[in-house]
Amino acid sequence: MIVMKYLVGGQIFDDYIKEAIYRDTQVEEESVALTAGGVSRLTRPGELDFGGDEYRAAGRQKIEPELRSPDDDYGWWELSPGGYMLKLNEKPDLPARSAGIIQPHSHLLEGGGFHPTLWLSENASGRKIVLPLQVNEPGLNIKENARVSLLRIIKG
């Protein structure tokens, strides 16, 4: 029988995350908070077919964050209700015989946004993560590097 267990947040951050922002804020007990690195607006529909020959990703237009004050180091994405694509800063690098789970951070949910839960396998390691983001009424403002997701790693 294989016993699976969650890794602790500090181990995940130290050993399995590339391009992290700030350890003291991102490490949680059994997870690591992942941060907003980019937001894109959807500009045209994607196309899916059975065989994949006619597949086309949805069109995207990058939204630039705006500074609220000239003294600010980081800007804000001020998002109206609707669908977007959210790029995370961090690149998970999963250990052998493990799985990663990315879920919405409670701050994102309480702020009126949502993204799906994503399961990662070892072959997804080292890649930027882009997730569909849904923003509810009346909208959502996200500051650059805000904690928007949680990564948990289960290892056997």
N, C-alpha and C positions, 0 to 999 in steps of 0.2 A: 504494500500500500504506500502511495506517495502522500506525504504530508505537506501541504502548502501553508505558508505563513506570510503575513504582511511584513515587509521590511520597515524599519523605523525611519522617520523622516530625515534625521541627520545622516544616516547611511545612504539613503537615496540621493540626497543633495551632494554629499561628498564623492560618491562613487559612480553615480549613474546619470548625472545631469551635466550637459554642456551648455555654455553661454547663459549661466544663471546671473541674476541681478544682485541679490543681497541675502546672504544666508540667514541673518538674524530675523528677517521678516518672512522669509519663505518656508522655513522648516516648521512643520507641525508634527504631532506625535507619530502618526503612521502615514504621513503624506508630505508632499512638497507643493507649495502654491506655485502655479505657473502664471506668467505675466503677459499682458497685452503688448504685442510688438507691432501690430499693424491691423488696420481695418480696411476692407474694400467693399464697395457698393456693387451689387449685381447689376449688370447692364444688358445682358441678353440671356435667354434661356439656354440651358445645357440640352444635349441631345443624347439619349440612351437608346441602344438597339440590342437585339439579342446576341449577335456575333461580335460586336465591338468595332466593326469596320466603320461605322458611322457615328461613333461616340465623339462628343464634343463637350468639353467642360463649359460651364456657364461663364459668360463674359464678366470681367471684373475691372473696376476702376478704383485705384488706391485713393483713400481719403487721407489728406494730410491733417495731422493734429494742429490745433491752433493754440497759441499762448494766450492766456487770459491777462497777463501783465508782462511788460518788457523784462522784468526781473525774473520771470519763471524760467526754470531749466527744462521743464517738460510741458507739452501741450495736452489738449483735450480733444477727443473725438466727441462731438455733440450729435448724437444719432436720433433721428426721427424713428417712429415705429416702422418696423419692416424687417426684411432679411438682409444680412450682411455675411461676409466671410471674415473670420477673426484669426490672425496669425499670432502664434505664441512665440515669445523670445527664446525659450529653452528648447534644447534638443535632448530628449530622453535617449539614453544608451543602455538598453536593458541587458541584464546578465543572462547567462545561459539558463535554460529551463525555468523561464519566468514569463509573466504577463504583466502588462501595465494597464491601468484603468485611469482614464482622464474623465473627470466629471466636473460639472459647474461648481465653482466656489459659492459658498453661501452668500457672499457679498453680491455676486452677479445676480443670483436668484432674487435676493431681497431688493435689489436695485431695479428689477423689472426686465432683466435679460435672461436668456437661456441658450445653452448649446447642448447637443446630445452627448451622452456618455459614449466614450470611444475605448475599445479594447485594442491594445497594442501587442504585437508579438515581437520576438527577437528580430525578425527581418525588417521591422520598422525603425530600428535603432539608428540614431544619428541624423534623422531627418527633421526638418521643421514641420510643425503640426499646424494645419489650417482646418478650422472647424466652422460649420455654419452657425451663425449667431442670429437669434431672433430677439428683437427689441419690441416690447409691449408699449401700450399707451401709458404715459404721455411721452415716452422717449427715454433715453439713457445717455448719460455723459460718462465717458471712460477716460481717465488720465493715462498717459503713456506709462507703461510698466505697472499698471494696476494689477492686483491679484484677481484673476478671473476664473481660474481652473485649479483643480487639485489632481496631482498624480499620485497614485498608489501603485506599489509593485508587489506582486505575489510571486514567491519563489518556492520551488519544490526541492 
